[in-house]
């Protein structure tokens, strides 16, 4: 077993639970699911940027636990795909047109911000 596997597993569980909680809070507050997904994915990209800048060695346990585990569990392409499929089924195209570019742009911007604030 790779020495970093337990940390990756714990990070993934905590990241996934955090994503679930944020999505549940967003739904309870009646925020659009697409907006909540942008927030969750941007936050995960920010965390990944911080982890990569803080621990530049790709085999570092902390980078793997936080970057691969936590940020990987927090971000979610599958939930985005399900949301898009549901909206396509309903014929609700406008949120899709706005959400997909917003996901990509927010992810890149927040990753860069995470790296920059960690290296300065």
Secondary structure, DSSP 4 states (H G I P E B T S, - for coil): --TTHHHHHHHHHHHHHHHHHHHHHHHHTT--HHHHHHHHHHHHHHHHHHHHHH--STT-HHIIIIIIIIHHHH--HHHHHHHHHHHHHHT--HHHHHHHHHHHHHHHHHHHHHHHHHH-
